[in-house]
Every structure is written in C-alpha cells, then in structure tokens.
Amino acid sequence: MAQIDGLTLVLILHLLIAIPVSVHILLTKNESVALAWIGTVLIWPFVGSAVYGLFGINRVLRRARKLRGRRPRYVPHLDTHPMPFEGLPTAQQSQLFQFARSVHAMPFLGGNKIVPLPHGDVAYPDMLKAIAAAKTNIALSVYIFERDDIGAQFIDALKSAHARGVLVRVLIDEIGSGAFRSRSVDHELSQVGIATARFIPQKLKLLPFINLRNHRKIMLVDGVVGYIGGMNICRTYSHKSDDTVRDIHFRLSGPTLGQMATIFEEDWRFAKHETIELPVMQFPQETWGKPIYARAVPDGPDNSFQRTFWIMQGALAVAQKSVRIMTPYFLPNDILTNALSVCALRKVDVEIIVPAKTDIKLVDWAMRAKFQDLLEHGVKILIGPEPFDHSKVMVVDGVWMMVGSSNWDQRSLRLNFEANLECYDADLCAELEDYYEKAKAVARPVRLDDVRAQSLPIQLRNNFARLFAPYL
C-alpha cells in the first residue's frame, strides 16, 4: 500500500507540473511542435518539463524586451502612413507597398541617393573619405571591428576626426568582435577620449546572452551621409586578404538617414545608458532629385520581432516576374521555404545564389538539406565559387529591393538585432541585378538529379545538421 501511495504521489506531482507546462505550450507554440512538446512533457515525467523549460521557452525574446524596455507584443499597423508614390506602375506594387507599410510603421521617404559599394576595396575608401570630411558627428555601429591593417585605418581616421573636434561614437558587438580580440580597439579609441560602447558585454558567460547580438552595420556622418549593408571592418573584406570575402555595402544620403539615426540612438541608449540625438540634415522636398523611395527596417527579438521575415513573405506573395536572392547563410524555416516554393509554382522566376563554402561547416551541410524540396517546386539554386560571398540582396520584379545585414537564416530573422534598407527604384534594382548576374555567371546550378543521387550517409549528415538550423 505504501508503494502505491508513493506512486500516486509521484503521479500527482508530475501532473501538477506537466499540466501548467502543457498549457504554456498550447498558448505559445504552433501545431507543428506543440504536440511533440506535450508528448515529451507527459510521457517523460519531470525530465520532459525540465527539458522544455531549458530549450522550449523563447528566453531571447523575453530577455530582449526586458533589457530594451520594449512593448510586450508587436502588432502590425494597418494604416500608418500615406502612400508617397504618385501612382505605382502596377497593382502588384501597390499591394507590396500596402503590406510593407502595415508590417513596419516607418514611412517610405523620397529624395534619397543610394550608391552600391561592391567589395571592401570600394566601400572602405569611401567610408574613410567620409570620416575625413566629417565636421561635427560620427556614429559607427559594427558587428566585427578587427585590429588589423584595415581596422587600423579606421582607428586612425576616427582618432583624427576626434582630434579636430568631431564627436565620435563607436558601438561594437561583444559576440561578433569577441571579448578580447578587439578589446584593443576599444582601449585605443577610448584612450584619446572617443566614446565607445559594447552591446551586451559578456561579463558572465551565460548561454542565453549569446543570442542577443547586434548584427547591424551602420555609419552616420554629420547627418549628411550614411552607410549600411553587410560589411564588417576587417581585412577579410579586402583583396589584401588571402581568404577574401565578397560583399556589398551602400552609401545613402537623403531623408532616410533620420531613420538610421533613430536606430543608432536607441542602440546607444541601451548599451551606454545615455540618451543622444544625432544631427540629421533637413532635406526640403523641393531640393530632392530623383525620388528614390526608401526606408530603414530595424529588426530584432523585441517589439519589432520578425519584421524582416514578414516583409520577405509579402514580397514573395506579390512577385509577378522574378525574385533574385543572394545570401551567405540560407537556412529558411518551413514558412519561408513554402513561400519560395509557392512563388516558383506561380511561374515566378525564383533564383537563389549561395556560397559553395561558408565559414561554418555545419551551416554548409544544413543548407544542402533544404535544396531538394525547393528544387522539386521550381526554385533555382546556384552555388557560387570561392571566395566566400557575404552579400545579402533581394530584388523583386526589378522594382523593389531589400539589402542590409539580415541573412536568410533563423538567427538573423529571430535572434539578432539587424538593420536593412528597403527601396523602390527601377534603376537601383537594375544595378543590383547586374551585381547578381555577375555572381551568377561564375556560379553553377544545383541539379535535382544530383541532389537525389546523394549517398545515404550524406543525406543523413545534412539532415542531422538541419536540426540545429534555429541556432546556427
């Protein structure tokens, strides 16, 4: 009898824990994973609930909201700002604009000048020239800032600007730049009086903080010119490196600089606990040249959670002719995978260029596990040769584009703080499509028959790696 009473007590304790855990699962998880989690919790007493507590709860989102003081939930806005265009060419483009403005409240602003800067050998001199011409203010936010010969040029330029009275602020991500690898950058800049900050310093090596990365790459000078894209500050982005990385950055001038400034101001306030207001030059509409409509798109695990993910889906949903994508890390979740497939099944020409080899072997394998399903539904995938191409480009129908720091992986779309630029302009899209075509000319198409013919060990390896896609 005592043994039965003991078992009964254990069962009651198990249910007292498992039932509220199951309720949490039902309220927070979709049907594709909820049943599996509930089964684990109910069948595996105590241990299942503990496993869910450790790995099933999105602490990244909760911690980001707590740390940054954001609203508890992001809700799309159905009417946030007026249509700035005087008649979009097609109804499809009007739908895309309506969707995009519902997802993100920042308005599209005309009168911008946007110049693509392919490769570090083009982008770095342009950025250094802007720093040398700075008169009042420089704000730089970067994921990786290395103390190599390229980094040294930026350090010297920033110190020179500071010496002539320019107010310089530099924000570096702790994970991207490492706790010690770039500490000399911080030290050298702060020694001469330059304000520096680290995004979530890793004083305590707690695993949950590893996911709170500021992956944004932004530089603003005097409120007159800005830079945004995927380039870090390090030797590998120049031809001086033996293992050079290809990438593309963008120089921007115009009203959208104010939106980029807002992103930096918020990040600085969070990292430094200091409220700042960056200068932004006023650009009267009567002085605008060609009206390139653009807006900044910040994203991160806070109230802007998965904003870029939604915009990608919307662009795929209304695409009529073509979709061109370049990304260094291609690990879309099932929703984006299906959206790409549906787009291709509608006879839209969907092409994706991914690198032959990334800097993470597990990512290489996981990416290849996605190929067969997409190829079977008509999506074209091409493999770019080495060196590693870090470009992040999406162009739809030759009229809409999104560029910036976000990759097509779940880390960028769920876990990182990112900054992108969304634009409407046929000429700018043509430049990007030309950039894409040059990469395509040296890439090789992935054949469905070859993917199907892969050996069982290769398939098992790739699909096992795919299990880690949400954290890669």
C-alpha positions, 0 to 999 in steps of 0.5 A: 500500500505504501508503494502505491501511495508513493506512486500516486504521489509521484503521479500527482506531482508530475501532473501538477507540473506537466499540466501548467507546462502543457498549457504554456505550450498550447498558448505559445507554440504552433501545431507543428511542435506543440504536440511533440512538446506535450508528448515529451512533457507527459510521457517523460515525467519531470525530465520532459518539463525540465527539458522544455523549460531549458530549450522550449521557452523563447528566453531571447525574446523575453530577455530582449524586451526586458533589457530594451524596455520594449512593448510586450507584443508587436502588432502590425499597423494597418494604416500608418502612413500615406502612400508617397508614390504618385501612382505605382506602375502596377497593382502588384506594387501597390499591394507590396507597398500596402503590406510593407507599410502595415508590417513596419510603421516607418514611412517610405521617404523620397529624395534619397541617393543610394550608391552600391559599394561592391567589395571592401576595396570600394566601400572602405575608401569611401567610408574613410573619405567620409570620416575625413570630411566629417565636421561635427558627428560620427556614429559607427555601429559594427558587428566585427571591428578587427585590429588589423591593417584595415581596422587600423585605418579606421582607428586612425581616421576616427582618432583624427576626426576626434582630434579636430573636434568631431564627436565620435561614437563607436558601438561594437558587438561583444559576440561578433568582435569577441571579448578580447580580440578587439578589446584593443580597439576599444582601449585605443579609441577610448584612450584619446577620449572617443566614446565607445560602447559594447552591446551586451558585454559578456561579463558572465558567460551565460548561454542565453546572452549569446543570442542577443547580438547586434548584427547591424552595420551602420555609419552616420556622418554629420547627418549628411551621409550614411552607410549600411549593408553587410560589411564588417571592418576587417581585412577579410573584406579586402583583396589584401586578404588571402581568404577574401570575402565578397560583399556589398555595402551602400552609401545613402544620403537623403531623408532616410538617414533620420531613420538610421539615426533613430536606430543608432540612438536607441542602440546607444541608449541601451548599451551606454545608458545615455540618451543622444540625438544625432544631427540629421540634415533637413532635406526640403522636398523641393531640393530632392532629385530623383525620388528614390523611395526608401526606408530603414527596417530595424529588426530584432527579438523585441517589439519589432520581432520578425519584421524582416521575415514578414516583409520577405513573405509579402514580397514573395506573395506579390512577385509577378516576374522574378525574385533574385536572392543572394545570401551567405547563410540560407537556412529558411524555416518551413514558412519561408521555404513554402513561400519560395516554393509557392512563388516558383509554382506561380511561374515566378522566376525564383533564383537563389545564389549561395556560397559553395563554402561558408565559414561554418561547416555545419551551416554548409551541410544544413543548407544542402538539406533544404535544396531538394524540396525547393528544387522539386517546386521550381526554385533555382539554386546556384552555388557560387565559387570561392571566395566566400560571398557575404552579400545579402540582396533581394530584388523583386520584379526589378522594382523593389529591393531589400539589402542590409545585414539580415541573412536568410537564416533563423538567427538573423530573422529571430535572434539578432538585432539587424538593420536593412534598407528597403527601396523602390527604384527601377534603376537601383534594382537594375544595378543590383541585378547586374551585381547578381548576374555577375555572381551568377555567371561564375556560379553553377546550378544545383541539379535535382538529379544530383541532389537525389543521387546523394549517398545515404550517409550524406543525406543523413549528415545534412539532415542531422545538421538541419536540426540545429538550423534555429541556432546556427 
